[in-house]
Every structure is written in structure tokens, then in C-alpha cells.
């Protein structure tokens, strides 16, 4: 799934798997380089270190390599610490679904580990359970948990399952595997369709085109949702982006740079602004607590009427107008 996306999770998983292999071969320089690369692709790959400690903490080579990985990660950690609220502020604390999924993972992993070789269990079980478990616990204080951030932990589960299959006996084993692969095949095909994605930028653009008039104001709540319309210049270009201070091209960023909360409020209260198309997260998504996002919400509610809301996959398109001006 993540191999299809323009994000780092598949690369991080590959780095952790190769680092685990190099750890078992005691290739400590290679281990440090590969795991440091994985951590630079995504900082939470560092949670593989406590998992690896179960198998290698007695080795001086591992301790030196682990120290090198942490040292290599420190510059990135110092820089990203200043961006943590901006990048992760949208997350809430782990839901019951998150804890349930972890419970299922733990139960299956422990079941597969029963009777397996001790050396295998010392590598695979901590890798499967510690990274997501630690991040869930941390997220009780700092809400940072998303399952894809620790996707690489599934390598531990895969290792346990593979070891079980390797020692299985009986003619029924491989027909059973074949039967289990059928739904996986359908799921794999579904992943390659637009319907598998959490949102549909084309549907968002179509919904905006349906309700907007040329010259209407547009507002993104939160600002990162500007990405929904950037790929539809024919729709986005006819609207006035009230909150935008510098375009993505000018700021060399993905979503551009927005104005200050005071400037956004003033732009919304301008008498020339009589209609606003607002692009919102779906119902149930945590509200961003940044001052600029709060100002957008408060000013829309206090100064405009909500005319309509169109739900599309992963988004809502709302039309606001001055009091009495809804179509």
C-alpha cells in the first residue's frame, strides 16, 4: 500500500528490515548507516532500537552502533521539535480502535511465538510489539500515534508467521495459504483504485466547481487541505484564496504560507467578501488548534450563514454567505 504513495513509510520499513538483518550478521557499520537512514526518513524508526536491544544489547558493537544512530538523528530531532505542533497537532490521543488493533497484533504475535526458537522470538516479538506499544503509551501524553508511523513493526509479525510456515507439516498447509491469498489478491487490486484513498481530490474539485462562482473567496480549514485544489488550477484559479500570503511556488513549500490570524480575520470581514467556499475535514476529524485555524472557524460562524455542505470522500465542501444572501 505505502509503496504506491509519495511518502517514506515503505522505505523506512525496508531500512528497518535490512538493519535487523545486518544486526544478526553483526555488521555494525552497515547496521548504523542503514538504520540512521531509516530514522532520517522518519524519526520514529528510532523505536526499532529498543526492539533490537532485546537481541543485541550485550554486544559492544551494537551499543556503539546504536549510539551512532542516536547521534546522527539528533540534528533532525532538534529541528523537527520546533515543528512538532505544526506537523502533529492534528492528532488526537489513541482511540479504542488503535488499542484494539494493537491487542490483536499482540495476541497473534504471542500465539505464533509459542514454541518457536528462543533466538527467533528475541528478534521478532520485540520488533512486532515494542515500536507501536511505546508510541501508543507516549501518545497518552503527546498524541503522536498513527499506525503507519510504525509500519515496520509488521516485519516482526511476518517473521513469526514465516517461521511457523517453514516448520508446518501436512498436506493442508499450502492449500490453506492459497485460500488466504485470495482475499489478499482482491484487496491488492482494490488498493490500486482511487476508492482506496482516504480522500478524493478530483471529487473535491468537482464539488467546489458546483457551488462556487468566479471571484468567490475560498478558505481551507486546515491550511494543509489547499492540496485538494492545487491539482485543479481551472477551479482554484477562479477563486480568491483569502488566507494565502505566499504561494507554494513563491515559498517553495507544498501548501504555501498563510497570513497571520489578524490578517485572515480582516480579509474575511472585508465588505467585498460576500461568499466563501470552505474546504473542511470530514466529520470526526480533530480540529486544528492553531490560532489561524481558530480565527477562520470563529469568523465564519459569527459573520456568515452556512448555506450548504457537500460531503465527498474524506472532505466536506461548505458554502457560506452573508446573512440573507444564501442562494
Secondary structure, 3 states (H helix, E strand, C coil): CHHHCCCCHHHHHHHHHHHHHHHHCCCHHHHHHHHHHHHHHCHHHHHHHHHHHHHHCCCHHHHHHHHHHHHHHHHHHHHHHCCHHHHHCCCCCCCHHHHHHHHHHHHHHHHHHCCCCHHHHHHHHHHHHHHHHHHHHHCCCCCCCCHHHHHHHHHHHHHHHHHHHHHCCCCHHHHHHHHHHHHHHHHHHHHCCHHHCCCCHHHHHHHHHHHCCCCCEEEEECHHHHHHHHCCHHHHCCCEECCEEECHHHHCCCCCEECCHHHHHHHHHCCCCCEEEEEECCCCCCCCCCHHHHHHHHHHHHHCEEEEEEEECCEEEEEEECCCCCC
